[in-house]
C-alpha cells in the first residue's frame, strides 16, 4: 500500500509502473480510486500506459481530514503526488468531483497537463444541484443513518441509467454493491460541499491544454448540458455524450468511455 506524504497528509496511491506514458485518474466524491481498476486501468495498461490511481483526501486509507478542506487543497494534493512520483507532465482523467479537480489543475498548472479528460463535469452549480448538496449535508449532520437497502435504492436511482435500472440481473448486482458501501464518513461529508462557485466557466476560458469532455446521456447529477458548458468555455475542447448511461457511465458502458478516451489521447503525441 504505497503512501505519499503531501501537503502534511498521507495519500494512498497505486502505480502500475513501467516505461509507458503516465496517465493519472482522479475519482469523484465518496469513492475510492479502486473503482478505476474495474475497467479503465486494464484498458489503459493494455494500450501501453503507466497508470496511477489514488484515494483523495477524505477517503481512507488516505487521511480523512474531517476538519475540512477545499478544492484547492485537493488540487495541491494532486500536484504533490505528481512531484513525489517525478511526473512533470502527464495525461489526466477525472470524473465528477475528480473532473473538477483536474480542470482546476489545468487552469493553475498547465505545465503538468499534457491532456485532460473530464467526465460528468460541470462549471457551475444550478438550483437543483445546490439543493441536492444541501440535502445530503443536512442528512449527514442530522445523525440519521439510512438503512443499507434505502441507501442502495437511492444511489441506484440517482447514479444509474433507466437501461440499467430496468435490467433485473444488472440491478441486483448494483444494489448488492451499494448496500455493502452504505454510509457516509466524515471525510466524504467534507467532499459533498465542494461545488463549483460562480464564475468558474469564465475562468475556464483561460485553460490552454487539450481537453475532452465526456457527458452521460441519463446523468441526473451532472446533466450533459452542464458538461457541454465546460467544453464550450475551454478553447478548443471537444465534447461527446455517451448514450444510455447515468452518472456512473464509466462503469455502465466502459467500452464506449474507454474508446473515447483512447481516441482523444491519440490526437496528441508526447
C-alpha positions in Angstrom: 0.0 0.0 0.0 2.2 2.9 -1.2 1.6 6.1 0.7 2.8 9.6 -0.5 3.3 12.3 2.1 1.9 15.5 0.5 0.8 18.8 2.0 1.0 17.4 5.5 -1.3 14.4 4.8 -0.9 10.8 3.7 -2.2 10.0 0.3 -2.7 6.3 -0.7 -2.0 5.6 -4.4 -1.4 2.7 -6.9 1.1 2.9 -9.7 1.3 0.2 -12.4 4.9 1.4 -13.2 6.6 0.7 -16.4 8.1 2.9 -19.1 4.8 3.9 -20.7 3.4 7.5 -20.7 1.8 8.3 -17.4 -2.0 8.6 -17.0 -3.4 9.8 -13.6 -7.0 9.0 -12.8 -8.9 11.2 -10.3 -12.0 9.8 -8.7 -15.2 11.6 -7.7 -16.7 12.2 -4.3 -17.3 9.4 -1.9 -15.4 6.7 -3.9 -12.1 5.0 -3.8 -9.6 5.2 -6.7 -10.0 1.4 -6.9 -13.2 1.9 -8.9 -10.9 2.8 -11.9 -9.4 -0.7 -11.7 -12.5 -2.4 -12.9 -12.4 -1.2 -16.5 -10.2 1.9 -17.1 -6.9 0.7 -15.6 -6.8 -2.6 -17.6 -7.7 -0.8 -20.8 -5.0 1.8 -20.3 -2.4 -0.8 -19.4 -3.2 -2.8 -22.5 -2.6 0.3 -24.5 0.8 0.7 -23.0 0.3 3.4 -20.5 1.7 3.7 -17.0 -1.5 4.2 -14.8 -1.7 5.9 -11.4 -4.8 6.0 -9.3 -5.2 7.3 -5.7 -7.6 7.9 -2.9 -8.5 11.6 -2.5 -8.2 13.1 1.0 -11.4 12.2 2.8 -11.3 8.6 1.6 -9.4 6.0 3.7 -6.7 4.8 3.7 -5.7 8.3 2.7 -6.2 10.8 5.5 -9.8 11.6 6.2 -9.2 15.3 7.1 -12.5 15.5 8.9 -11.7 19.1 10.0 -12.5 20.2 6.4 -10.7 21.1 3.2 -11.2 22.9 -0.1 -10.9 22.0 -3.8 -7.6 24.0 -3.8 -6.3 21.6 -1.1 -7.2 18.7 -3.4 -5.5 20.3 -6.4 -2.4 20.8 -4.2 -2.6 17.1 -3.2 -2.6 16.1 -6.9 0.4 18.4 -7.6 2.2 16.9 -4.6 1.6 13.4 -5.8 2.9 14.2 -9.2 6.0 15.6 -7.6 6.5 12.5 -5.4 6.2 10.3 -8.5 8.6 12.5 -10.5 5.9 13.3 -13.1 6.5 16.6 -14.8 3.7 16.3 -17.5 1.0 13.7 -17.9 -2.4 12.8 -19.1 -5.2 13.1 -16.6 -8.7 11.7 -16.4 -11.3 12.8 -13.8 -14.9 12.0 -13.2 -17.4 14.2 -11.3 -15.5 15.9 -8.4 -12.4 14.4 -9.9 -13.0 16.2 -13.1 -13.5 19.4 -11.1 -10.0 18.8 -9.6 -8.5 18.2 -13.0 -9.9 21.3 -14.7 -8.7 23.4 -11.8 -5.3 21.9 -12.1 -5.3 22.6 -15.9 -6.0 26.2 -15.1 -3.5 26.5 -12.3 -0.6 24.4 -13.6 -0.9 23.8 -17.3 2.7 22.7 -17.4 1.7 19.5 -15.6 -1.1 18.5 -18.0 -0.5 17.0 -21.4 -4.2 16.2 -22.0 -7.2 16.1 -19.8 -10.4 14.1 -20.0 -13.3 15.4 -17.9 -16.2 13.0 -17.3 -19.6 14.0 -15.8 -18.3 17.5 -15.1 -19.8 21.0 -14.7 -18.5 24.5 -14.2 -21.4 25.9 -12.2 -24.0 24.9 -9.6 -27.6 25.2 -10.6 -30.6 25.3 -8.3 -31.3 21.6 -8.2 -27.7 20.5 -7.8 -27.3 23.1 -5.0 -30.4 21.7 -3.3 -29.1 18.1 -3.6 -25.8 19.1 -1.9 -27.6 20.8 0.9 -29.9 17.8 1.4 -27.0 15.4 1.6 -25.2 17.6 4.1 -28.3 18.1 6.2 -28.9 14.3 6.3 -25.4 13.6 7.4 -25.4 16.4 10.0 -28.7 15.2 11.4 -27.0 12.0 12.5 -29.7 9.9 10.8 -28.3 6.8 9.2 -30.2 5.4 6.2 -30.8 1.6 6.3 -28.5 -0.1 3.8 -31.3 -1.0 1.4 -32.6 2.5 1.4 -29.2 3.9 0.7 -28.7 1.3 -2.1 -32.0 2.2 -3.9 -31.4 5.9 -3.6 -27.9 5.6 -5.0 -29.1 3.4 -7.9 -31.9 5.8 -8.8 -29.5 8.7 -8.7 -26.5 7.4 -10.5 -27.6 4.7 -13.0 -29.4 4.9 -16.3 -33.0 3.7 -16.9 -31.5 0.9 -19.0 -29.6 -0.5 -16.0 -32.5 0.1 -13.6 -34.9 -1.9 -15.7 -32.4 -4.8 -16.1 -33.3 -7.2 -13.3 -29.9 -9.1 -13.4 -27.8 -6.0 -13.5 -29.7 -4.0 -10.9 -29.5 -6.8 -8.4 -25.7 -6.7 -8.6 -25.6 -2.9 -8.3 -27.9 -3.0 -5.3 -25.7 -5.5 -3.6 -22.7 -3.2 -4.2 -24.5 -0.2 -2.9 -25.7 -2.0 0.2 -22.1 -3.0 1.0 -20.9 0.5 0.7 -23.7 2.3 2.6 -22.9 5.1 5.0 -21.1 8.4 4.6 -18.0 9.1 6.7 -16.7 12.5 7.9 -14.2 12.9 5.0 -16.9 12.1 2.5 -19.2 14.7 4.2 -16.4 17.3 3.6 -16.3 16.3 -0.1 -20.0 16.9 -0.5 -19.6 20.7 -0.2 -17.1 21.1 -3.0 -19.3 22.5 -5.7 -18.0 25.0 -8.3 -18.6 28.6 -7.2 -20.0 31.2 -9.6 -17.6 32.4 -12.3 -15.7 29.2 -12.9 -16.9 28.9 -16.5 -15.5 32.3 -17.2 -12.2 31.3 -15.6 -12.0 28.1 -17.7 -11.7 30.3 -20.8 -8.1 30.6 -19.8 -7.4 26.8 -19.9 -4.8 26.2 -22.6 -4.3 22.4 -22.6 -6.1 19.9 -24.8 -9.4 18.9 -23.1 -12.0 16.3 -24.0 -15.4 16.4 -22.1 -17.4 13.2 -21.8 -21.0 13.5 -20.6 -23.5 10.8 -19.9 -27.0 11.0 -21.5 -29.0 10.0 -18.5 -26.9 11.6 -15.8 -29.1 13.3 -13.2 -26.2 14.5 -11.1 -24.3 16.4 -13.9 -26.6 16.5 -16.9 -24.9 16.7 -20.3 -25.8 20.3 -20.8 -23.6 21.3 -17.8 -20.7 19.3 -19.3 -21.2 20.9 -22.7 -20.9 24.4 -21.0 -17.5 23.4 -19.7 -16.4 22.2 -23.2 -17.7 25.4 -24.8 -15.9 27.5 -22.2 -12.5 25.8 -22.7 -10.8 26.9 -26.0 -10.6 24.0 -28.5 -12.2 21.5 -26.1 -14.0 18.5 -27.7 -17.3 17.1 -26.4 -19.2 13.8 -26.6 -22.2 12.3 -24.9 -22.3 8.6 -24.2 -25.9 7.2 -24.7 -27.7 5.0 -22.2 -25.6 5.9 -19.1 -26.1 7.7 -15.8 -23.6 9.4 -13.6 -21.6 6.2 -13.3 -21.2 5.9 -17.1 -17.6 4.9 -16.9 -18.8 1.7 -15.2 -22.1 1.2 -17.1 -20.5 1.4 -20.6 -16.8 1.2 -20.1 -16.2 0.2 -23.7 -17.6 3.4 -25.1 -15.9 5.5 -22.5 -12.5 3.9 -23.0 -12.9 4.2 -26.7 -13.5 8.0 -26.4 -10.5 8.4 -24.1 -8.1 6.4 -26.3 -9.1 8.3 -29.4 -8.6 11.6 -27.7 -5.2 10.5 -26.4 -4.1 9.6 -29.9 -4.7 13.2 -31.0 -1.6 14.5 -29.0 1.7 12.8 -29.1 4.4 13.2 -26.4 
